[in-house]
Amino acid sequence: MQLDFHARELTVKLVYYGPALSGKTTNLQAIHRLLKTEGRGRLMTLETRDDRTLFFDLLPLTFATDAGLTVRVKLFTVPGQVIHNSTRKLVLQGADGVAFIADSQIQEVRANQASFKDLRQNLKDHGLNPSKLPLVIQYNKRDLPNVRSEEEIRRMASRGKEKIFLATATHGTGVMETFMGLTTETLQHLESEHQLKGRFGLDYQDVLAHLRQRFGATPGAA
């Protein structure tokens, strides 16, 4: 979290992490498509010739709150290829929350596990406690054959504390739910750590309401 007192501006950084081709970039593209245009920002990508994100995607969402603060929510993705670990570590620096995008296909189980282990190690290298950083998990590509069953995913979810979301990012399914789930976890954590409401008059529930309206959802929607 970055807070500019002079500009009355709060910046929150969210990172989408996961193995190569799991759908991280597709999530950001879907979020960009689902959002209303005002304050949405430009989606920036940098891709290699094989169409994989080489560095990061950045989707800044900007809006003014009732507390008079301008809140910027910046979304990044990391490159999933093993050889780009130094870039992943760089993008992960300063993250306030992480969405781990897993590939639901059974043959990608090992890739998911390796990437999750990589995430935890990179967080530790930054001096962050993986068990305390806000983290949600999305199982993407639910429309493909030979995917892990919902029952199996629910069993795995019951053994951990992270919230689990099912998605087909290419169709936009589960994308908003994942993003709002991550944002909620992150803002609750920041409130607990920094007392944003008491110190700055920023109620995270108001921020969430603004975001839901940007998606065209009602403020009271889950």
Stockholm file with secondary structure:
# STOCKHOLM 1.0

chainA/1-222         MQLDFHARELTVKLVYYGPALSGKTTNLQAIHRLLKTEGRGRLMTLETRDDRTLFFDLLPLTFATDAGLTVRVKLFTVPGQVIHNSTRKLVLQGADGVAFIADSQIQEVRANQASFKDLRQNLKDHGLNPSKLPLVIQYNKRDLPNVRSEEEIRRMASRGKEKIFLATATHGTGVMETFMGLTTETLQHLESEHQLKGRFGLDYQDVLAHLRQRFGATPGAA
#=GR chainA/1-222 SS CEEETTTTEEEEEEEEECSTTSSHHHHHHHHHHHSCSTTCCCCBCCBCTTSCBSSCCEEEEEEECTTSCEEEEEEEECCCSGGGHHHHHHHHTTCSEEEEEEECBGGGHHHHHHHHHHHHHHHHHTTCCTTTSCEEEEEECTTSSSBCCHHHHHHHHHTSSSEEEECBGGGTBTHHHHHHHHHHHHHHHHHHHHCHHHHHCCCHHHHHHHHHHHTTCCTTCC
#=GC SS_cons         CEEETTTTEEEEEEEEECSTTSSHHHHHHHHHHHSCSTTCCCCBCCBCTTSCBSSCCEEEEEEECTTSCEEEEEEEECCCSGGGHHHHHHHHTTCSEEEEEEECBGGGHHHHHHHHHHHHHHHHHTTCCTTTSCEEEEEECTTSSSBCCHHHHHHHHHTSSSEEEECBGGGTBTHHHHHHHHHHHHHHHHHHHHCHHHHHCCCHHHHHHHHHHHTTCCTTCC
//
